[in-house]
Amino acid sequence: MDDFIRTRFAETGDARQVVTDPQARYYGALLDDRSIAPVDGEEVTIYPTRFSDWMASSVSSAAH
């Protein structure tokens, strides 16, 4: 998630620095690289919108 935020800040000119904290908790839970990924064998819905597409649309909408 920190990479998403860094990308968003760079695209919008936000000068804040993102600091990665592997021990940070998300609503009290300690997450790892597989925490928000589906478990093998689970059905997954993949939507066509990519982060870069959403960001481009969001940034251009905010400029209006």
TANOR-V901594 format. One record per helix or strand of 3 or more residues. SS is the DSSP state (H for helix, E for strand). FROM is the first residue (numbers start at 1). LEN is the number of residues. If there is no record, write none. Layout:
ss=(SS:SS)
from=(FROM:FROM)
len=(LEN:LEN)
This chain:
ss=(H:H)
from=(2:51)
len=(11:13)
